[in-house]
Amino acid sequence: MAEVTIRHFEDSDLPEVLKVLRAGLGESLLQARSEAWFRWKHFENPFGRSILLVADVGGRIAGVRAFLRWELATPDGGLVRCVRPVDTATHPVFQRIGVFRALTEAALDEARADGVDLVFNTPNPRSGAGYRSMGWAEIGSIGVMVRPSPRLVLAPFRHDYSNDVGGFVDRGITDDSFVSLTEEVTGLRTPRHAEYLRWRFAANPVGRYVRIESAGATVMLRPNLRKGLREVVVSDVWGRDVRAGIQAAVRASEGDYLVGWFPKGSAERKAAVRAGMLPVPRVTALTLYAKPLRELAVNIADIDAWRFTMSDLELL
């Protein structure tokens, strides 16, 4: 086997990189690994272009490592510069020769040199062990909140499994303009400025979102089809009265159930519970891992300090 060489991604590598991602990770309708998706995610991200490295073996791309740039606002008004390890794959032909570790260590070196403060991600259980061996800490579990609809009992008898947005959610707003939010930050969370919101929701080439507004609140919904059931994901909610926003989402949903996640102690969680969205006991959707690259003034070890909603986690 030829020597593994780690180098920076070049734009001309994109077709071959997509082939490696498809071979190593697969793809689906909701995770179509197209050039438009890659450019949106890694080139057009308002937090900056991703750190992108490839492993070259004999002139062939054997693996790819992407660190998606991100920022987290803190309660004291500061910002934590982050990267998120995503879209990592080794082509099956080149597995078990150290490609993953070599790519990750090189990407960490580049992130440190660039002044990045923190690395975080939500790997699957198998990958989690590898990250722990490289110094990541397991922060905690992210669960699921669900509100079943009476339509759920009719689902086994329904034969229309259309994944059309119009069939899942009613009264959506087509205007794709957003304004920057000024809100109290009670923990680590993604700053919701207009550029981020437009990129995250309006420009997203794979996630189809519906925007609902009520009583000065905005809620972003993502219709989905899961195992023949009409799922409506409550991706995010903000505004003066988040309870009104979630209740409007309940009224607008024509799905079999609403699903989402809001952190403990947050106004969004309280509003969701009042609207009938309840945590599912002992169910973990994702596990959060993190690795500080320098000393931080915030406590990242407490999962309750991370004020994430589904918009921070899904389809990324």
C-alpha positions as CSV (number, residue, x, y, z in Angstrom):
1,M,0.0,0.0,0.0
2,A,1.3,3.4,-0.9
3,E,2.0,6.1,1.7
4,V,-0.9,8.2,3.0
5,T,-0.4,11.9,2.3
6,I,-2.6,14.5,3.9
7,R,-3.2,17.7,1.9
8,H,-5.7,20.5,1.6
9,F,-8.9,20.0,-0.4
10,E,-8.8,21.7,-3.8
11,D,-12.0,22.7,-5.6
12,S,-11.1,20.3,-8.4
13,D,-11.3,17.4,-5.8
14,L,-15.0,17.9,-5.3
15,P,-16.4,15.1,-7.7
16,E,-14.0,12.5,-6.3
17,V,-14.6,13.6,-2.7
18,L,-18.4,13.2,-3.2
19,K,-17.7,9.7,-4.5
20,V,-15.7,8.9,-1.3
21,L,-18.5,10.3,0.9
22,R,-21.1,8.2,-0.9
23,A,-19.0,5.1,-0.7
24,G,-18.2,5.6,2.9
25,L,-21.4,7.1,4.3
26,G,-24.1,6.3,1.8
27,E,-26.8,8.8,1.0
28,S,-30.6,9.2,1.1
29,L,-33.2,11.7,-0.1
30,L,-32.7,13.8,3.0
31,Q,-28.9,13.5,2.8
32,A,-28.2,13.7,-0.9
33,R,-24.5,14.3,-1.2
34,S,-24.6,16.6,-4.2
35,E,-22.3,19.5,-5.3
36,A,-25.0,22.0,-4.3
37,W,-25.3,20.5,-0.8
38,F,-21.5,20.4,-0.4
39,R,-21.0,24.0,-1.5
40,W,-23.9,25.2,0.7
41,K,-22.5,23.5,3.7
42,H,-18.8,24.0,3.4
43,F,-18.3,27.1,1.1
44,E,-21.4,29.3,1.8
45,N,-21.6,28.8,5.6
46,P,-21.8,32.3,7.2
47,F,-19.3,31.3,9.9
48,G,-16.7,30.7,7.2
49,R,-15.4,28.1,4.8
50,S,-14.8,24.7,6.4
51,I,-11.4,23.2,7.1
52,L,-11.2,20.6,4.4
53,L,-8.5,17.9,4.1
54,V,-8.1,14.8,2.0
55,A,-5.9,11.7,2.3
56,D,-4.1,10.9,-0.9
57,V,-2.9,7.4,-1.6
58,G,-1.0,6.9,-4.8
59,G,-2.8,9.9,-6.4
60,R,-6.2,8.7,-5.4
61,I,-8.4,10.3,-2.7
62,A,-8.7,7.7,0.1
63,G,-10.5,9.8,2.7
64,V,-11.9,13.2,3.5
65,R,-12.2,15.2,6.7
66,A,-14.3,18.3,7.1
67,F,-14.4,20.6,10.1
68,L,-17.5,22.8,9.7
69,R,-17.0,26.3,11.1
70,W,-19.4,27.4,13.8
71,E,-19.9,30.0,16.6
72,L,-21.5,29.8,20.0
73,A,-22.8,32.8,21.9
74,T,-22.2,32.9,25.6
75,P,-24.2,34.4,28.5
76,D,-21.5,37.1,29.0
77,G,-21.9,38.4,25.5
78,G,-18.9,36.6,24.1
79,L,-18.4,34.2,21.2
80,V,-16.7,30.8,21.1
81,R,-15.1,30.0,17.8
82,C,-15.8,26.3,17.0
83,V,-15.5,23.7,14.4
84,R,-17.7,20.6,14.0
85,P,-16.3,17.4,12.6
86,V,-18.7,16.3,9.9
87,D,-18.7,14.5,6.5
88,T,-15.7,12.3,7.4
89,A,-15.3,9.2,5.3
90,T,-12.7,6.7,4.3
91,H,-13.2,4.8,1.0
92,P,-13.8,1.1,1.8
93,V,-10.7,0.2,-0.2
94,F,-8.5,2.1,2.1
95,Q,-9.9,1.3,5.5
96,R,-7.8,0.2,8.5
97,I,-4.6,2.0,7.4
98,G,-5.0,5.0,9.8
99,V,-6.7,7.4,7.4
100,F,-9.3,8.6,9.9
101,R,-6.8,9.4,12.7
102,A,-4.3,11.0,10.3
103,L,-6.9,13.3,8.9
104,T,-8.3,14.2,12.3
105,E,-5.0,15.0,13.8
106,A,-4.0,17.2,10.8
107,A,-7.4,19.0,11.0
108,L,-6.9,19.6,14.7
109,D,-3.5,21.1,14.1
110,E,-5.0,23.4,11.5
111,A,-7.9,24.5,13.8
112,R,-5.5,25.3,16.7
113,A,-3.3,27.3,14.3
114,D,-6.3,29.2,13.2
115,G,-7.4,30.2,16.7
116,V,-10.4,27.9,17.0
117,D,-11.5,27.5,20.7
118,L,-13.6,24.4,20.7
119,V,-14.4,21.3,18.7
120,F,-17.9,19.6,19.2
121,N,-19.9,17.0,17.4
122,T,-22.5,14.2,17.8
123,P,-20.8,11.0,16.5
124,N,-22.5,7.6,16.4
125,P,-21.6,5.2,19.2
126,R,-19.0,3.4,17.1
127,S,-17.2,6.6,16.2
128,G,-17.6,8.0,19.7
129,A,-15.0,5.5,21.0
130,G,-12.5,6.7,18.4
131,Y,-13.0,10.4,19.4
132,R,-12.6,9.6,23.1
133,S,-9.3,8.0,22.3
134,M,-8.2,11.3,20.8
135,G,-9.2,13.4,23.7
136,W,-12.8,14.2,23.2
137,A,-15.0,14.2,26.3
138,E,-18.6,12.9,26.3
139,I,-20.8,15.8,27.4
140,G,-24.2,14.2,27.6
141,S,-27.3,12.9,25.8
142,I,-29.7,14.8,23.7
143,G,-33.2,13.3,23.8
144,V,-36.5,13.5,21.9
145,M,-39.8,15.3,22.6
146,V,-42.9,14.1,20.8
147,R,-46.5,15.2,20.5
148,P,-48.6,12.5,18.8
149,S,-51.5,13.6,16.6
150,P,-54.9,11.8,16.5
151,R,-54.0,11.1,12.8
152,L,-51.4,8.6,14.1
153,V,-54.1,5.9,14.7
154,L,-55.1,6.1,11.0
155,A,-51.6,5.8,9.7
156,P,-51.6,2.0,9.2
157,F,-54.6,2.4,6.9
158,R,-53.3,5.3,4.9
159,H,-51.8,4.6,1.4
160,D,-50.8,8.2,0.6
161,Y,-47.1,8.4,1.6
162,S,-46.4,11.6,-0.3
163,N,-43.4,13.6,1.2
164,D,-44.7,16.8,-0.3
165,V,-44.4,19.7,2.1
166,G,-47.9,20.9,1.2
167,G,-49.4,17.7,2.5
168,F,-47.7,17.9,5.9
169,V,-48.0,21.5,7.0
170,D,-50.6,24.2,6.2
171,R,-50.4,28.0,6.1
172,G,-46.6,28.3,5.6
173,I,-45.0,31.7,4.9
174,T,-43.0,31.9,1.7
175,D,-41.1,35.0,2.5
176,D,-37.4,34.0,3.0
177,S,-36.3,37.2,4.7
178,F,-35.0,37.1,8.3
179,V,-33.9,39.7,10.8
180,S,-31.2,39.3,13.4
181,L,-32.5,38.3,16.8
182,T,-31.6,40.1,19.9
183,E,-32.3,37.6,22.8
184,E,-31.1,36.8,26.2
185,V,-28.4,34.1,26.0
186,T,-28.7,31.7,29.0
187,G,-26.2,29.1,27.8
188,L,-24.1,28.1,24.8
189,R,-26.1,28.6,21.6
190,T,-25.8,29.4,18.0
191,P,-26.2,33.2,17.4
192,R,-29.4,33.7,15.3
193,H,-28.3,36.5,13.1
194,A,-30.1,37.1,9.7
195,E,-27.3,35.7,7.6
196,Y,-27.2,32.5,9.6
197,L,-31.0,32.1,9.5
198,R,-31.2,32.6,5.7
199,W,-28.4,30.1,5.2
200,R,-29.8,27.6,7.6
201,F,-33.4,27.6,6.4
202,A,-34.1,29.4,3.2
203,A,-30.9,28.4,1.3
204,N,-30.8,24.8,2.5
205,P,-30.8,22.5,-0.6
206,V,-31.8,19.3,1.2
207,G,-34.0,20.3,4.1
208,R,-37.4,21.7,3.1
209,Y,-38.7,24.1,5.8
210,V,-42.0,25.7,6.5
211,R,-42.1,29.0,8.4
212,I,-45.1,29.6,10.7
213,E,-45.7,32.9,12.6
214,S,-48.1,33.7,15.4
215,A,-48.3,36.4,18.0
216,G,-44.8,37.7,17.3
217,A,-43.3,34.2,17.4
218,T,-41.7,32.3,14.5
219,V,-41.4,28.5,14.3
220,M,-39.5,26.6,11.6
221,L,-40.9,23.2,10.7
222,R,-39.4,20.4,8.6
223,P,-41.8,17.8,7.2
224,N,-40.4,14.3,6.9
225,L,-41.4,10.8,6.1
226,R,-40.2,8.2,8.6
227,K,-41.1,4.5,8.3
228,G,-44.4,5.5,6.5
229,L,-45.3,8.1,9.2
230,R,-45.7,11.8,8.5
231,E,-43.2,13.4,10.9
232,V,-43.1,17.2,11.4
233,V,-39.8,18.3,13.0
234,V,-40.0,21.4,15.2
235,S,-36.5,22.7,14.1
236,D,-36.5,26.0,16.0
237,V,-38.8,28.6,17.5
238,W,-38.1,32.2,18.7
239,G,-39.9,35.5,19.4
240,R,-42.0,37.2,22.1
241,D,-44.3,34.3,22.8
242,V,-42.7,30.9,21.9
243,R,-45.7,29.1,23.4
244,A,-47.9,30.8,20.8
245,G,-45.4,29.7,18.1
246,I,-45.5,26.1,19.1
247,Q,-49.3,26.1,19.4
248,A,-49.4,27.5,15.9
249,A,-47.2,24.7,14.7
250,V,-49.6,22.2,16.3
251,R,-52.5,23.8,14.5
252,A,-50.7,23.9,11.1
253,S,-49.3,20.4,11.3
254,E,-51.1,17.7,9.3
255,G,-48.5,15.1,10.3
256,D,-48.9,12.1,12.5
257,Y,-46.7,13.6,15.2
258,L,-44.5,16.6,16.1
259,V,-40.9,15.9,17.2
260,G,-38.2,18.1,18.5
261,W,-35.8,18.9,21.3
262,F,-35.4,21.8,23.7
263,P,-32.9,22.0,26.6
264,K,-34.0,21.6,30.2
265,G,-35.0,24.8,31.9
266,S,-35.5,26.8,28.6
267,A,-38.6,28.8,27.8
268,E,-38.9,26.8,24.6
269,R,-39.1,23.5,26.5
270,K,-41.7,24.9,28.9
271,A,-43.8,26.1,25.9
272,A,-43.4,22.8,24.1
273,V,-44.6,20.8,27.2
274,R,-47.6,23.1,27.6
275,A,-48.4,22.4,23.9
276,G,-48.3,18.7,24.5
277,M,-44.7,17.9,23.4
278,L,-43.3,15.5,26.1
279,P,-39.8,14.0,26.5
280,V,-39.6,10.3,25.6
281,P,-38.1,8.6,28.7
282,R,-34.7,6.8,28.3
283,V,-34.4,7.7,24.6
284,T,-31.2,9.2,23.3
285,A,-31.2,10.7,19.8
286,L,-27.6,12.0,19.9
287,T,-24.7,12.1,22.2
288,L,-22.7,15.3,22.4
289,Y,-18.9,15.2,22.5
290,A,-16.5,18.2,22.8
291,K,-12.8,18.9,22.9
292,P,-11.5,22.4,24.0
293,L,-8.5,23.6,22.1
294,R,-7.7,26.3,24.7
295,E,-8.9,27.2,28.2
296,L,-12.5,28.5,28.1
297,A,-14.4,30.8,30.5
298,V,-17.6,28.8,30.1
299,N,-18.4,25.3,31.5
300,I,-18.8,23.0,28.5
301,A,-18.9,19.8,30.6
302,D,-22.6,20.4,31.6
303,I,-25.0,19.3,29.0
304,D,-27.6,21.7,30.4
305,A,-25.3,24.6,29.5
306,W,-25.7,23.8,25.8
307,R,-28.9,25.5,24.6
308,F,-29.4,23.6,21.4
309,T,-32.6,23.0,19.5
310,M,-33.0,20.7,16.5
311,S,-31.8,23.4,14.1
312,D,-28.4,23.2,15.7
313,L,-28.2,19.4,15.1
314,E,-30.3,18.1,12.2
315,L,-29.1,17.8,8.6
316,L,-25.6,19.0,9.5
